[in-house]
Amino acid sequence: MANARWIWFPEGDPAASAPAATRYLRRTFTAPAGPYTAAHLVVTGDDTVDVWLNDTWLAVSPRATDSWRQAIRVDLSAALRPGANTLTLAARNTSQGPAGVVGYLDIAAAGGTVALVTDGGWQAANAVPHAWVAARDLGAYGTGPWGTGVQLPTTGASSPSPSRG
């Protein structure tokens, strides 16, 4: 999670307390021409996170207490296309308390590479998105109430199968 930053919708002090609610985060990026040798996102959210790429739903984090401690690895290849792509996250804070999302994206292809982290360059919305605002940067990975307590997925591990749990 090096260089990744915890982010959330800009309301109050989310690193200390945010309402129990779903917030939406997105980032548009340009992917190089394929074929792709790697295309994945490693992400976690306090408390949960669902992942879409180009309006295709790809993964959901476990719906369990402290699930943010275990990041998920999401294979993006099924929805990735050369050129403009939009990655969207729906993050749910299940009870009043800290809320945030942290992650990174790596794409390697014949035409080049893309490496993105969560940071203040993402957009955020507090409802099914009508208007997006800049995401609030809550600090680098390793800070805030989360510290360095996120376990990364093992290499080659797949993300949980999409289910609307």
QUIHULIN-V672367 format. One record per run of one state. SS is the DSSP state (H for helix, E for strand, C for the rest). FROM is the first residue (numbers start at 1). TO is the last residue. If there is no record, write none. Layout:
SS,FROM,TO  SS,FROM,TO
//
This chain:
C,1,4  E,5,8  C,9,12  E,13,13  C,14,16  E,17,18  C,19,20  E,21,31  C,32,35  E,36,46  C,47,47  E,48,53  C,54,55  E,56,60  C,61,66  H,67,69  E,70,70  C,71,71  E,72,75  C,76,82  E,83,93  C,94,96  E,97,97  C,98,99  E,100,109  C,110,111  E,112,117  C,118,122  E,123,125  C,126,132  E,133,134  C,135,135  E,136,140  C,141,143  H,144,146  C,147,150  E,151,151  C,152,165
//
